[in-house]
Amino acid sequence: MISLGIFLAYFIVMKLIYRLEHSSVFVDPIEEDPEDSIVMSSKEAKAGFILSGLVVVAVGIALSMVADRIADTPIMGIHLGESFVGVILLALATSLPELTVSIQAIKMNSYNMAAGNILGSNIFNIAIIFMVDLFYREGNLYDTLGEFHIISALFSILILLTLMIGMLFKDKRKKIDSWIIGGIYILAMYILYIKR
C-alpha cells in the first residue's frame, strides 16, 4: 500500500511539473546556443534514445550480478555486505549516466535539463520501489529494511533539503551549498561503512 502511494505520488508530481513548465508563470532564463546543439532528426533521436535505454538496462542487470559477487567476497579481509555495496558501488555506477548527461547538458547551456536529469532520476528511483515491491514474493518489502536503510534515507533527505535551501538563495558565488552537500555525503558514507 505504501509503495502504491509512492508510485501514485510520482505521477501526480510529474503532472504538476509538466503544468508548471508549460504555464505562462514558468520562464526559462537560459536559452540554448544553436551552435552548441546537435542536429538530429526526430526519428534518429527516438532510435538513439531506445537503443541507449536498452544498453543501460542490460548493463544494469550485469552490474547487479557483479555487485552481488563483490558483496559476498571479502576485500582485503573486509566484508562490505549487500547494503553497503548497494549504497556505494552500485548506486555510484548506475548514477554515472546521470553525471555524464548532466555535464553534457551544462556544456550545452541546458542548465534546467541538467538539474531535471539529476532530480528526476532521484524521484524516479524512489518511485520504482513500487515495481520492486511487486516482484518481492516473501511478504512485505519494508519488513526487510533495517537501521542501515533508515540512516541512508535520512541522509538523502538532508542532502535534498540542503539543495532546496541552496536554490532559494540568489547569491551563488560562494557555492557553499555544494560543499555542504559533499560534506554530508562523505559523512553519510563513513557512518554507513561503520554500520554495514
N, C-alpha and C positions, 0 to 999 in steps of 0.2 A: 504493500500500500504506500509506504514511504517512497519507494523507487518510482512508482507510477506518478506520485505527486511531483517528484523532481522532474520527471520526463515532461509532464504537462506544463510545469513552470517554465521549462526550456522553450517550448513553443510559444507560450504567452510572451516571454521576454523577447524572442525573435520577432514576433509580430509588432511589439511596441517599438523595438529598434527600427524596424522597417518603416513604420508610420512616422517616427521622428525624423528619420533621414529623408523621407520624401515629403515632409511638410515644409511650409514656407519659413518655419522658425529655424530649421537647421540650415546653416550656411557653411560650406566647406571653405575655409580660408586659403587652402593650398590648392593650386591648380597644377596639374601635371604638365611638364615641359614636353611638347610634341617631339622634340629632338631626342628625348630620352626614352620614348615609348617604342615598343617593339611592334612592327607592322605584322599582323597575323589575321587571317580570315576567321570568321566565327566557327566554321567547320574545323579548321586546324586547331583552334583554341579548345573546342569541346573534345576533340580526339586526344589532344595532349593532356587535358585535364583527366580524362578517363584512364588513359594509359598510366599516367603518373600515380593516380589513385590506386590502381591495381598493383603497381610495383610497391607502393607503400604498404598495402595490405599484406602482400606476400612476404616482404622483408620483416614486417611486424610479427607475423606468425613465427618465422625463423628466429627472430630476435628473442621472443618469449621462451623458446626452447633452449636457446643458448643461455639466457639469464637463469633459467631453472637449473641448468647444469652448474653454472657459477655459484648459485645459492647453496647447492649441495656439496660443493668442493671447497675444502679449506684452502685459503690463500695465505702462504707463509704462516701457517698454524692458526689463522683467524677464520672462524666460520661466520660468514656475513649474514646468512639467513635470507629467506624469501622476501620478507617485508622490507629489509634494508636494501636489497638488490633491486626490488621493485621501485622504491622511492628514489634511489640514487641512479643506478646504472640504466635500468630500463626506462625510467622517466627522462633521463638525460638523452639517451639515444633516440627515443621517439619524439623528443622535442627539437632535435636538430633540424628537421624540415621547417618547423615554425621559425627557428632562428635564421635559417638561410633565406626563407621567403621574406621575413621582416627586414633583414639587411638589404635585400634587393629592392624591396618596396621603398625603403628610405633613400636608396641611391636614385630611385626614380621620382623622388619628392612626393611619394604617396604615403604621407605620414599617417593618415587615418586608416589606410589599408594595413599598415604595419601594426598599429595598435589594435585594430579589429582582428587581425590574424592571431595575435597573442591572447587577447581577452576572449575572443570567440572560441579558440581552441580550449581554453580553460573552462569555459561554460559548457562546451560540448563534452569534455572529458567527465565532468560531473554528471551530465545527463545520461551518458552511456552506462551508468550504474544500473539503470533500468534494464538494459539489454543483458548485462552480466547477471543480474538477479533472475532474469527469465531462464537462463541456462544453468543456474545453480540448482541442483536437484536434491540437496541434502538438508533442506529446511530453510531457515531464514538466514540470508547472507549476512545481515548485521550482527547476528549472534557470533559469527566467526571473527569479527573485528575486535581488537583489544586496545590497550592503552597506547601502543605504538601508533596506530592509525588516528586515534583521537589527538595525539600530540601533533602529528603531521597535518591534520585538518586545521587545528588551531593556528599553527604557524602559517598555513596557506591563507587563512582569514586575515591574519596580522599583516602579511605582505600585501594583500589586496586592499586593506584599509589604508596602508601607507601610500599605495599607488593612488587611491582615490583622494587622499588629502593632498598629495603632490599635484594632482590635476587641478585642484581648487586654487592653488597659488599661481599668480601671474608671472612672478619673477623666477625664471628657470635657470638663471646664470650659474647658481651655485650647485645645482643638481644634487642637493643634499638628500632628497627622497630616494634617488637611485643608490646612493651609498648606504642609506639605511636599509633598503631592500636587500642589498648584497650582504650586509652585516647580519640581518635576520636570517637569511638563507644559510649562511655559514654556521651561525649558532644553532639553527634547526638541525643541520646535518650532523653537527657534533653531538647534540643531545640524542638524536635518533640513533647514532652509532653506539652510544653508550647503552641505549635501551634495547638494542637489537636482540 
